[in-house]
């Protein structure tokens, strides 16, 4: 389980963009995003670095 704090997510479209970015490389990934706190929790076979790169490439900076 990976937990990340991301900035810049403001709407459901942002949530979908992050989810699609992760699932484009791991279709079985379970992605839970709390838009209010901009917190992402996911269960994936991808490495931490891969996930971070996918999220940042989608336009959302990782805070922690």
Wavefront OBJ file of the C-alpha trace (Angstrom):
o trace
v 0.000 0.000 0.000
v 1.369 3.385 -1.028
v 0.207 6.703 0.454
v 0.990 10.016 -1.217
v 0.064 13.642 -0.737
v -0.472 15.387 -4.080
v -1.190 19.027 -4.861
v -3.255 20.597 -7.601
v -6.246 18.256 -7.674
v -9.385 20.401 -7.701
v -12.146 18.324 -9.292
v -13.349 14.908 -10.346
v -11.529 15.315 -13.646
v -8.254 15.576 -11.749
v -9.088 12.424 -9.804
v -9.867 10.620 -13.063
v -6.636 11.840 -14.678
v -4.510 10.517 -11.807
v -6.414 7.228 -11.694
v -6.103 6.749 -15.472
v -2.378 7.567 -15.375
v -1.715 4.878 -12.776
v -4.029 2.299 -14.312
v -2.507 2.844 -17.760
v 0.559 0.989 -16.454
v -1.176 -1.257 -13.892
v -4.817 -1.885 -14.866
v -5.404 -3.839 -11.646
v -4.228 -0.995 -9.376
v -6.669 -0.006 -6.648
v -6.619 3.783 -6.397
v -8.438 5.719 -3.669
v -8.251 9.505 -3.785
v -9.603 11.920 -1.189
v -10.083 15.113 -3.166
v -10.609 17.281 -0.064
v -7.230 16.349 1.431
v -5.534 15.544 -1.908
v -4.392 12.239 -0.450
v -3.874 9.166 -2.641
v -3.844 5.625 -1.327
v -3.110 2.848 -3.757
v -2.292 -0.781 -4.035
v -0.222 -1.467 -7.148
v 2.560 -3.616 -8.517
v 4.357 -0.483 -9.741
v 7.353 0.852 -7.853
v 7.103 3.993 -5.752
v 9.227 5.831 -8.310
v 7.040 4.688 -11.224
v 3.891 5.875 -9.452
v 5.435 9.228 -8.592
v 6.555 9.743 -12.189
v 3.123 8.855 -13.602
v 1.355 11.270 -11.245
v 3.810 14.087 -11.931
v 3.618 13.453 -15.692
v -0.175 13.852 -15.349
v 0.506 17.340 -13.959
v 0.166 16.846 -10.213
v 3.207 17.468 -7.999
v 3.901 15.065 -5.157
v 4.025 16.854 -1.799
v 5.246 13.906 0.294
l 1 2 3 4 5 6 7 8 9 10 11 12 13 14 15 16 17 18 19 20 21 22 23 24 25 26 27 28 29 30 31 32 33 34 35 36 37 38 39 40 41 42 43 44 45 46 47 48 49 50 51 52 53 54 55 56 57 58 59 60 61 62 63 64
